Amino acid sequence: MIPAGERRARLEALFHRALAAVDAAAAVRGAVSRRNGELWIAGTLLRPGMRLRVLAVGKAAAAMAQALESEAGDWIESGLAITKEGYGVALEHVTLREAAHPVPDARSEAAAREALALVEDTGPEEVLIVLLSGGASSLLSCPAPGLTLADIARTTAVLLDAGVDIEALNAVRKHLSAVSGGRLARRGRAHRIEVLAISDVAGDRLDVLGSGPFAPDPTSYADALHAFDRADPQLRLPAPVLAHLAAGARGETEETPKPRDPVFARVRTTVLANNATALRAVGAAAAQDGWCPVILEEALGGEARIVGRRLGALAVAVASARPICLIAGGESTVRVRGSGKGGRSQEIALAAALELRGHDGSGILAAGTDGTDGPTDAAGAYADGETVERGRDRGVDAGAALAANDSYTFFAAEGGLFRTGPTLTNVRDVALLEIDPR
């Protein structure tokens, strides 16, 4: 049997290969180039003398802006980068702002109003470069007229606790915001808007990525109201939020710009990296190391504890003459039932541990590519067939921790927490499951 420490080290090395493949700064440098004094953005030549304005938003915003500065700094007239607190880097031509995620704070609103002013100030003779990555929805929070930031923060917290999926959550966010759902594109006057994106959404849906500030919005006020009903009609939501959405559903408030709106003729979006990029990189690395890689795209959808149980049960059931590495990607949800602390990847690992209990030859590492799993300092956690017993020896019970949504406390005691620090990228989550030959 492979020692747990060795198995964990191998899985962690594979996870870092995934991070390298979706490095946001490297992705931008690959899309922006200088040739004989000319500047190319995603394969398109900029007109000589054209000046750039830059708006970077998301967990990878600062790293992306820094990479753009390294290639096109002397073309940049001004810019703004808005990122999660602790995810900033030194910038020369672009102003850095840090704000809260996933629940917005006053800094989020102030930064969003700066972004709106930047977009409106960009002239028709300039190009607006937008560097977009996951986390932008919270970091770019500018309430619609009649609402407050507290209304949006409360609504976001309630929906997250209810385990609402990202699409439903974004439908709500877009209709509570003055900048999301294509509204920034509507407010801009730039000659051209080039969006370079690191995608953290299924199918790279541009209307969902960062709540689509520069993308047409296929959802409606009625869809936003329906999201509450699907989660729980009895959710306690701010009265102004419900009144605002109801007024929009009655046609009393202007809708977000829809597909075929001429405003989007000036917008071009290029996705530089996504979850599939990370999974393919791990698959290639695993094959080189002698594993049989099996890639399961979007396998992490659904409730985290159910996903973890399925992955653990699969590891127990599979028999193969070759070592297998299951490589799963996507983003699960956590339905909060207890008062514990944790995140979706830690909950996946804990649920898997209960299925793997007593079974030698398997281990799982589940983690977020942004380096932050829920409201914790861990990216995720590692578990294997001995995790439950290791926890019991250290005074923590895996089943009770899962019931209380307290995966962080369990793994902190047991030793399975996986920390990377801020990765400056974000392409959702990856779970790596090693199965030895048997």
Secondary structure, DSSP 8 states (H G I E B T S, - for coil): ---HHHHHHHHHHHHHHHHHHT-HHHHHHHHEEEETTEEEETTEE--TT-EEEEEEESTTHHHHHHHHHHHHGGGEEEEEEEEETT-----SSSEEEEE-SSS--HHHHHHHHHHHHHHHHS-TTEEEEEEEETTHHHHS--B-TT--HHHHHHHHHHHHHTT--HHHHHHHHHHHBSSTTTHHHHH---SEEEEEEE--SGGG-TTTGGG-TTS-----HHHHHHHHHHH-TT----HHHHHHHHHHHTT-S-----TT-GGGGGEEEEEEE-HHHHHHHHHHHHHHTT-EEEEETTTT-SBHHHHHHHHHHHHHH---SS-EEEEEEE--B----SS----HHHHHHHHHHHHHTT--SEEEEEEETTS--SSSS-SEEEEETTHHHHHHHTT--HHHHHHTT-HHHHHHHHT-EE-----S----EEEEEEE---
